[in-house]
Amino acid sequence: MNNNLLKNKKVAIIGAGPVGLTMAKLLQQNGIEVTVYERDADPHARIWGGTLDLHKGSGQEALKKAGLLENYYKTALPMGINIADEKGKILSSTEVNAENQYDNPEINRIDLRNLLLSSLKNNTVIWDRKLVEIKENNGIWNLEFEKKPSETADFVIIANGGMSKVRNYVNDTEIKYTGTFIIQGDVPKPEINCPEFYQLCNGKRLMAAYKGNLLVANPFNNDTLSYGIIFKRPENWNRENQLNFKNPEEITTFLLERFSDWGKIYHELLQSTTFFVGLPTRKLPLSKPWKINRPLPITLIGDAAHLMPPFAGQGVNTGLVDALVLSENLTEGKFESIESAIDDYEQKMFAYASEAQCASSENETEMHDPDFSFRKFIG
């Protein structure tokens, strides 16, 4: 077996999210030349979104292989869960203890990016590079970027998210909308701006559900309280939404109407919010094989491979398993060629990612029940 499939090969990873950066680390620590191309202008660009929790047995295994698990534990925050009713009464509470503190601690997205970036060689990531096209040219990939010089690579790993515009070199399956809409809100300095709700959280994630509106909040997201409101997309909306997210007052008014039966403590939260983002939930089905006749080595990992709604906490964790499986196939001497290493990874990925997508879809269906309760949901 060839122990060094990527010797003297240039690997390009598209996307500097958690999955792309972990993939880069796992290859780089095996002496492989790898460059990550990211559309963000620089490493300080804002990454909106709630905290991430990496699970034992999946995401944490990839960080362990990368030698970063202890740093993750030092940076991430173990959190309990408060489940409340629509009036702000705590129904149940789960505490952090010695047995569960490392199961899935929460980490801010920027903190995770910085943890991964600091583990890579200088200039591994090339910023401000929006990939617009990939072309095969005389046995090598040409990468064409918007208003930037082109680059070349022997092997391309696409990790630039669920709405990737270049995944069609591997897979032309179309994204499906699942029918759910999420509005995410951020409240800076919540201890000052929404003190009653902040106290209700009491240092834990807070979950509440009532008549088709679900709320999940985290009071500790880098001095910001971040929350998501989940509901079934109204039938009179288009595929995306009918809201103007550049006008926070409009979103607040919309949500106050939806939450009119909820207690004042939730109204305080909504009225304190300074930033909203709307996210129609989408899925990239794994129901058919990917393209077989690829001119040169190329594959997908992370959301670019298997986008799924966030209702099982599996998205980033499944992507990190992708990075682990693919990197081991490429570096541990199991396969005679890059193509066979990729093929084995994709077969395995179809199995475990399909399972994760099914779990997410089952949870999504249950969450739309008007009598849904988080107490049952989290066991």
C-alpha positions in Angstrom: 0.0 0.0 0.0 1.1 3.6 -0.7 1.6 5.3 2.7 1.9 8.7 1.1 -0.9 9.2 -1.5 -0.5 12.9 -1.4 3.3 13.2 -1.6 4.2 16.1 -3.8 0.5 16.9 -4.3 -1.1 20.3 -3.7 -4.4 20.0 -1.8 -6.9 22.9 -1.9 -9.7 23.1 0.7 -12.5 25.4 -0.2 -13.9 27.0 3.0 -12.4 27.9 6.4 -15.3 26.7 8.6 -14.7 24.2 11.4 -14.8 21.2 9.0 -12.4 22.7 6.4 -9.9 23.9 9.0 -10.0 20.5 10.8 -9.4 18.8 7.5 -6.4 21.1 6.9 -5.0 20.3 10.3 -5.4 16.5 9.9 -3.6 16.6 6.6 -0.9 19.1 7.5 0.2 17.2 10.6 1.0 14.3 8.1 3.3 16.6 6.1 0.8 17.3 3.3 0.9 20.6 1.4 -2.6 22.1 1.9 -4.1 25.5 1.3 -7.5 26.7 2.5 -9.3 29.4 0.4 -12.0 31.4 2.3 -14.4 34.1 1.0 -14.3 36.0 4.4 -12.2 39.1 4.1 -10.0 38.1 7.1 -10.1 35.9 10.3 -11.9 38.6 12.2 -15.0 38.6 10.0 -18.2 38.2 11.9 -19.6 34.7 12.0 -23.3 34.8 13.0 -24.9 31.9 14.6 -25.3 30.2 18.0 -22.6 28.3 19.8 -21.6 24.9 18.6 -21.3 21.7 20.8 -19.0 19.0 19.7 -20.1 15.5 20.7 -18.2 12.6 22.2 -17.9 9.9 19.6 -18.0 12.2 16.6 -16.8 15.8 16.5 -14.6 15.4 19.6 -12.9 12.4 17.9 -11.7 14.5 15.0 -10.3 17.2 17.4 -8.6 14.5 19.4 -6.9 13.2 16.3 -5.8 16.7 15.5 -4.4 17.1 19.0 -6.8 19.9 19.9 -9.3 18.2 22.2 -7.8 19.6 25.4 -7.8 23.1 24.0 -11.5 22.7 23.1 -12.3 21.7 26.6 -10.4 24.7 27.9 -12.2 27.1 25.6 -15.7 25.6 25.6 -18.3 26.0 28.3 -20.3 23.0 29.7 -23.9 24.1 30.1 -27.0 22.8 31.8 -30.5 23.2 30.4 -33.5 25.0 31.8 -36.9 24.2 30.3 -39.5 26.9 30.8 -43.1 27.4 30.0 -44.5 30.3 28.0 -45.0 32.4 31.1 -41.4 32.0 32.2 -41.9 29.3 34.8 -39.0 26.8 35.0 -40.4 23.3 34.4 -37.2 21.3 34.7 -33.5 21.8 35.0 -30.5 19.8 34.0 -27.2 20.5 35.8 -23.6 20.1 34.7 -21.7 17.5 36.7 -18.4 15.6 36.7 -19.9 12.8 34.5 -21.4 15.0 31.7 -19.2 18.1 31.7 -17.2 16.9 28.6 -20.1 15.4 26.7 -20.8 18.4 24.5 -19.7 21.8 25.9 -20.6 24.9 23.9 -18.1 26.9 22.0 -18.4 30.3 20.2 -17.9 30.0 16.5 -15.1 32.6 16.4 -13.4 30.9 19.3 -13.5 27.6 17.5 -12.2 29.2 14.3 -9.3 30.8 16.2 -8.5 27.5 18.0 -8.2 25.8 14.7 -6.3 28.6 12.9 -3.7 28.8 15.7 -2.9 25.1 15.1 -2.1 25.6 11.4 1.1 26.8 9.7 1.3 30.5 8.8 -0.5 31.4 5.6 -2.4 28.1 5.3 -5.6 30.1 4.9 -5.8 32.6 2.0 -8.6 35.1 2.8 -10.9 37.1 0.6 -11.1 34.3 -2.0 -14.6 33.7 -3.4 -14.3 30.6 -5.7 -16.5 30.9 -8.8 -15.3 28.1 -11.0 -13.1 25.0 -11.1 -11.7 23.7 -14.3 -9.6 20.7 -15.2 -6.5 21.8 -17.3 -3.8 19.3 -18.4 -4.1 17.1 -15.4 -4.5 19.8 -12.7 -7.3 21.8 -11.2 -7.5 25.5 -12.0 -9.3 27.5 -9.3 -10.9 30.7 -10.5 -11.7 33.4 -7.9 -13.7 36.5 -8.1 -11.4 39.5 -8.9 -8.4 37.5 -7.6 -5.6 35.5 -9.3 -6.3 31.9 -10.1 -4.6 29.0 -8.3 -3.9 25.4 -9.0 -4.3 22.1 -7.1 -4.0 18.4 -7.6 -6.9 17.6 -5.3 -9.8 19.7 -4.3 -11.9 19.3 -1.1 -15.1 21.4 -1.1 -16.1 22.5 2.4 -17.7 25.8 1.8 -21.1 25.1 3.3 -24.6 24.0 2.4 -25.2 26.7 -0.3 -21.9 25.9 -2.1 -22.0 27.1 -5.7 -19.2 24.7 -6.8 -20.4 21.4 -5.4 -21.9 20.5 -8.8 -18.6 19.2 -9.9 -19.4 16.2 -7.6 -23.1 16.3 -7.0 -26.0 18.0 -8.8 -28.7 17.1 -6.3 -30.8 20.2 -5.5 -31.3 21.7 -2.1 -34.7 21.1 -0.6 -36.6 23.4 1.8 -37.9 21.5 4.8 -40.7 23.9 5.7 -39.3 25.3 8.9 -38.1 28.9 9.5 -35.6 30.0 12.2 -35.2 33.6 13.3 -32.0 34.1 15.2 -31.6 37.1 17.5 -28.6 38.6 19.4 -28.8 40.7 22.6 -25.4 42.3 23.6 -24.7 42.6 27.3 -27.9 40.7 28.3 -27.3 41.2 32.0 -28.0 44.9 31.3 -30.4 44.8 28.3 -32.7 41.9 29.3 -31.9 41.2 32.9 -35.0 39.2 33.8 -34.6 36.8 30.9 -30.9 36.6 31.6 -31.6 35.6 35.2 -34.2 33.1 34.1 -31.5 31.3 32.1 -29.4 31.2 35.3 -26.2 30.3 33.4 -27.9 27.5 31.4 -29.3 27.2 27.9 -33.0 27.8 28.0 -35.7 26.1 26.0 -39.4 26.9 25.7 -42.2 25.8 23.4 -45.8 26.8 23.1 -48.4 26.3 20.3 -45.9 25.9 17.4 -43.3 28.5 18.5 -40.1 27.2 20.0 -37.3 29.2 21.6 -33.8 28.1 22.4 -31.4 30.6 24.0 -27.8 30.6 25.2 -26.9 33.5 27.5 -23.1 33.0 27.0 -22.0 33.6 23.4 -19.1 36.0 23.8 -20.9 38.7 25.9 -24.0 38.1 23.8 -27.2 36.2 24.5 -28.1 34.4 21.3 -31.3 32.7 20.6 -33.3 31.0 17.9 -37.0 31.0 17.4 -38.3 28.1 15.4 -41.7 27.8 13.6 -43.3 26.3 10.6 -43.0 28.6 7.6 -46.4 30.3 6.9 -47.9 29.0 3.7 -48.3 32.6 2.3 -44.6 33.1 2.4 -42.3 32.5 -0.5 -39.5 30.0 -0.2 -37.3 32.3 1.9 -39.5 34.7 3.9 -41.6 37.9 3.8 -39.6 39.8 6.3 -37.0 42.6 6.0 -34.2 41.6 8.2 -32.5 44.9 7.6 -35.2 46.5 9.7 -35.0 45.0 13.2 -38.1 46.9 14.3 -40.2 45.0 11.8 -38.9 41.7 13.0 -39.5 42.6 16.6 -43.1 43.5 15.8 -43.6 40.3 13.9 -42.3 38.2 16.8 -44.2 40.1 19.5 -47.4 39.2 17.6 -46.4 35.5 17.4 -45.5 35.6 21.2 -48.6 37.6 22.3 -49.6 34.7 24.5 -46.2 34.5 26.1 -45.1 36.2 29.3 -43.6 39.7 29.5 -40.2 38.2 30.2 -40.0 36.9 26.6 -41.3 40.3 25.3 -38.4 41.9 27.1 -36.0 39.6 25.3 -37.5 40.4 21.9 -37.5 44.1 22.5 -33.9 44.1 23.6 -32.7 42.4 20.4 -30.4 44.4 18.1 -29.6 41.9 15.4 -31.8 39.4 13.6 -31.1 36.8 10.9 -33.7 34.7 9.1 -32.9 31.1 8.1 -35.2 28.9 6.1 -34.1 25.3 6.9 -32.8 23.3 4.0 -31.6 19.8 3.3 -29.2 18.3 0.7 -30.6 14.8 0.2 -28.2 11.9 0.0 -30.6 9.8 -2.0 -28.5 9.2 -5.1 -24.9 8.5 -5.9 -22.5 11.3 -6.7 -20.9 11.7 -10.1 -18.5 8.9 -10.9 -16.5 10.2 -13.8 -14.6 13.0 -12.2 -11.5 14.2 -14.2 -9.3 14.6 -11.2 -9.6 14.0 -7.4 -12.4 16.1 -5.9 -14.9 15.5 -3.1 -17.2 17.2 -0.6 -17.2 17.3 3.2 -19.4 19.0 5.8 -22.6 20.9 4.9 -21.5 21.0 1.2 -21.9 17.2 1.3 -25.0 16.7 3.5 -26.6 19.9 4.6 -29.3 19.2 7.2 -31.5 21.2 9.6 -30.0 21.7 13.1 -32.6 19.8 15.0 -30.4 16.9 16.1 -27.2 18.8 16.7 -25.5 16.7 14.1 -24.4 19.1 11.3 -20.9 20.2 12.4 -20.3 16.8 14.2 -21.1 14.9 11.0 -18.8 17.2 9.1 -15.9 16.6 11.5 -16.4 12.9 11.1 -16.0 13.5 7.3 -12.7 15.2 7.9 -11.5 12.3 10.2 -12.6 9.5 7.9 -11.2 11.1 4.7 -7.9 12.2 6.3 -7.3 8.7 7.7 -8.1 7.1 4.3 -5.6 9.4 2.6 -2.7 9.1 5.1 -2.8 5.7 6.8 -1.8 3.5 3.9 -5.1 1.7 3.5 -5.6 2.5 -0.2 -3.7 2.3 -3.5 -5.0 5.5 -4.9 -6.5 8.9 -3.9 -9.6 7.9 -5.9 -10.2 4.7 -3.9 -9.6 6.5 -0.6 -12.3 9.1 -1.7 -14.7 6.4 -2.8 -14.5 4.5 0.5 -15.0 7.8 2.4 -18.1 8.7 0.4 -19.6 5.2 0.9 -19.2 5.5 4.6 -20.3 9.1 4.7 -23.5 8.3 2.9 -24.4 5.8 5.6 -23.7 7.9 8.7 -24.8 11.2 7.3 -28.1 9.7 6.1 -28.7 8.5 9.6 -28.0 11.9 11.0 -30.3 13.5 8.4 -33.1 11.1 9.4 -32.7 12.0 13.1 -32.9 15.7 12.3 -36.0 15.2 10.1 -37.8 13.1 12.7 -37.1 15.8 15.4 -38.3 18.5 13.0 -41.6 16.8 12.4 -42.1 16.3 16.2 -41.3 20.0 16.9 -44.2 21.1 14.7 -46.7 19.4 16.9 -48.6 22.1 18.8 -48.3 20.1 22.0 -44.6 19.6 21.6 -42.6 19.7 24.8 -38.8 20.0 25.2 -39.0 17.9 28.3 -39.9 14.9 26.3 -37.6 15.9 23.5 -34.4 15.9 25.5 -35.4 12.9 27.5 
